[in-house]
Amino acid sequence: MSKTNTPARKILSASDILGANDKKVVYVDCPEWGGEVGIKAMSGTERDAFEQSMYKREGKKIEAVTDNIRARLVCMTAVDGNGDRLFTDAQLKELGEKSAAALDRCFDAAKDLNGMFDGDVEEAKKD
């Protein structure tokens, strides 16, 4: 029987994964708003909720909902210095009325940090 030489690696346990600090935050310069905005990595549950918000189902018909998508993602990922959400869902419309340039930068950071691609949004619009 032959042995395969593989580099030593750590096989993670459930405790390792559940105890990992994977709440990364990046900061986006928003001179329109007078400073920087913290953008966080979403949890799996938050990512699922965001993706579900991109679709509306009526019976068997599924429709893409892309209106105010930048503000929706920023609303879910913008955080203060403690990592707490800056905006409530009730503030979504008001956030969407803010500077498109600043929203775009925050949206792009959230998209990159959370492994979302331009094609995901375009695909939703197309479907």
ZAFI-282115 format. One line per field, with one value per residue: chain; x, y, z of N, C-alpha, C in turn. Coordinates in steps of 0.1 Angstrom, whole numbers. Layout:
// residues N
mol <- [A|...]
n_X <- [X|...]
n_Y <- [Y|...]
n_Z <- [Z|...]
ca_X <- [X|...]
ca_Y <- [Y|...]
ca_Z <- [Z|...]
c_X <- [X|...]
c_Y <- [Y|...]
c_Z <- [Z|...]
***
This chain:
// residues 127
mol <- [A|A|A|A|A|A|A|A|A|A|A|A|A|A|A|A|A|A|A|A|A|A|A|A|A|A|A|A|A|A|A|A|A|A|A|A|A|A|A|A|A|A|A|A|A|A|A|A|A|A|A|A|A|A|A|A|A|A|A|A|A|A|A|A|A|A|A|A|A|A|A|A|A|A|A|A|A|A|A|A|A|A|A|A|A|A|A|A|A|A|A|A|A|A|A|A|A|A|A|A|A|A|A|A|A|A|A|A|A|A|A|A|A|A|A|A|A|A|A|A|A|A|A|A|A|A|A]
n_X <- [9|6|18|6|23|13|10|11|-20|-46|-75|-106|-128|-162|-163|-141|-149|-173|-163|-147|-135|-150|-160|-155|-147|-147|-136|-151|-144|-164|-168|-189|-206|-191|-171|-160|-175|-183|-183|-197|-189|-214|-234|-242|-270|-279|-270|-286|-311|-309|-306|-331|-347|-344|-362|-396|-424|-454|-478|-470|-454|-423|-406|-380|-367|-352|-352|-339|-316|-290|-291|-304|-285|-265|-278|-281|-255|-239|-222|-216|-189|-189|-198|-224|-255|-261|-284|-319|-344|-366|-355|-346|-357|-352|-324|-318|-322|-300|-267|-257|-231|-217|-233|-228|-200|-201|-218|-203|-181|-194|-204|-180|-167|-185|-184|-201|-210|-209|-224|-244|-263|-270|-280|-303|-318|-322|-336]
n_Y <- [-12|22|53|86|116|143|178|188|195|213|199|212|215|214|232|248|262|274|290|308|340|356|379|402|436|463|496|523|552|580|609|625|621|629|613|579|548|518|486|454|418|396|372|338|335|362|367|349|361|385|377|365|387|397|386|381|363|352|331|307|323|340|369|392|415|444|470|497|483|488|504|485|465|480|489|465|459|480|492|504|515|495|473|471|473|501|511|506|484|499|524|521|532|560|559|551|574|589|600|587|581|577|556|537|531|520|498|484|477|460|441|430|421|402|382|385|389|410|397|383|402|412|389|384|406|399|375]
n_Z <- [0|-9|3|5|3|19|27|61|76|91|102|105|133|145|166|161|138|145|165|152|144|121|111|92|85|63|54|38|20|21|10|4|25|46|58|67|59|76|63|64|64|55|73|67|69|66|40|26|32|19|-8|-11|-10|-35|-52|-60|-54|-69|-68|-93|-106|-107|-100|-106|-83|-84|-78|-60|-52|-45|-22|-6|-2|10|33|47|53|62|90|124|145|164|151|147|129|109|97|98|84|79|71|46|21|25|26|0|-13|-11|-20|-51|-59|-35|-25|-45|-41|-15|-20|-39|-23|-4|-21|-31|-7|2|-17|-40|-73|-103|-123|-108|-101|-126|-137|-121|-129|-156|-154]
ca_X <- [0|15|14|7|28|5|15|3|-31|-56|-89|-114|-139|-174|-160|-132|-157|-183|-156|-138|-140|-150|-168|-146|-153|-138|-141|-152|-144|-176|-167|-203|-213|-183|-163|-160|-186|-179|-191|-194|-192|-227|-235|-250|-284|-281|-269|-299|-322|-307|-309|-345|-353|-342|-372|-410|-432|-468|-482|-459|-446|-412|-402|-368|-369|-339|-353|-332|-308|-278|-295|-308|-273|-258|-286|-278|-240|-233|-221|-209|-176|-191|-202|-239|-261|-264|-297|-330|-351|-375|-348|-342|-361|-345|-310|-318|-323|-287|-257|-255|-217|-214|-239|-221|-188|-204|-223|-192|-173|-202|-204|-167|-164|-194|-183|-211|-204|-218|-233|-255|-273|-275|-288|-316|-325|-326|-346]
ca_Y <- [0|34|64|99|127|156|187|188|205|212|196|220|209|223|243|257|270|282|300|316|354|358|391|412|449|472|510|530|567|586|623|631|620|634|603|566|538|504|476|441|406|391|358|330|338|375|366|343|370|395|371|363|400|400|379|382|352|353|318|301|334|345|381|398|428|450|484|502|472|493|508|473|458|488|489|453|457|492|491|514|510|482|462|471|479|516|514|496|482|511|535|518|542|572|556|551|588|596|601|575|578|571|543|528|527|511|487|477|471|450|430|423|415|391|373|387|393|418|388|379|413|412|377|386|415|392|365]
ca_Z <- [0|-10|12|-2|11|18|38|73|75|102|98|114|141|146|176|154|128|153|173|144|142|106|109|86|82|55|55|25|21|15|13|3|38|56|65|62|63|78|55|70|58|60|77|57|70|61|26|21|32|8|-21|-12|-13|-49|-59|-55|-60|-69|-74|-99|-112|-99|-106|-100|-77|-84|-74|-48|-48|-39|-9|1|2|19|45|54|56|68|104|132|151|172|142|147|117|109|92|99|71|77|66|32|11|27|22|-14|-19|-8|-31|-59|-60|-22|-24|-54|-35|-5|-27|-45|-12|1|-31|-31|6|4|-28|-50|-86|-111|-130|-100|-102|-140|-139|-115|-138|-168|-151]
c_X <- [9|9|16|12|20|10|5|-8|-40|-70|-98|-125|-150|-170|-150|-140|-166|-176|-147|-144|-139|-159|-159|-153|-142|-144|-140|-153|-156|-175|-180|-210|-204|-174|-163|-172|-180|-189|-187|-196|-205|-225|-242|-264|-287|-280|-281|-310|-321|-310|-324|-352|-352|-353|-386|-417|-447|-473|-469|-450|-435|-406|-390|-372|-356|-340|-346|-322|-295|-280|-298|-295|-265|-265|-283|-264|-233|-233|-213|-196|-177|-196|-217|-244|-264|-278|-307|-336|-361|-368|-343|-345|-353|-330|-309|-318|-310|-278|-255|-240|-213|-220|-232|-208|-190|-209|-212|-183|-181|-202|-191|-164|-173|-194|-194|-205|-215|-228|-245|-267|-279|-283|-302|-324|-331|-337|-360]
c_Y <- [12|45|77|109|139|165|186|199|203|209|203|212|219|235|253|267|279|293|309|330|357|370|403|424|457|486|516|545|572|601|630|631|625|625|590|558|525|495|462|429|400|376|351|333|352|375|360|353|381|389|368|376|404|394|380|371|354|340|311|311|339|357|387|412|434|465|486|491|477|496|495|466|467|489|476|451|468|491|502|508|498|471|461|478|493|519|502|495|493|523|533|528|555|571|557|564|596|595|588|571|572|557|533|523|517|498|478|470|459|438|422|415|402|381|373|392|401|409|384|389|413|400|378|396|408|382|371]
c_Z <- [0|-1|3|8|9|30|50|72|87|97|109|121|140|155|169|145|136|161|166|143|127|102|104|83|74|56|41|27|14|18|12|17|49|64|59|67|65|70|60|61|64|65|66|57|64|46|20|21|21|-5|-22|-15|-27|-58|-52|-62|-58|-76|-80|-106|-103|-107|-99|-95|-75|-80|-61|-43|-41|-24|0|7|12|33|53|59|62|83|111|137|160|164|141|134|119|106|95|85|68|70|51|22|12|23|7|-21|-16|-21|-38|-59|-47|-21|-33|-48|-24|-10|-32|-34|-6|-8|-31|-19|7|-8|-38|-62|-94|-119|-122|-101|-116|-143|-133|-124|-150|-166|-149]
***
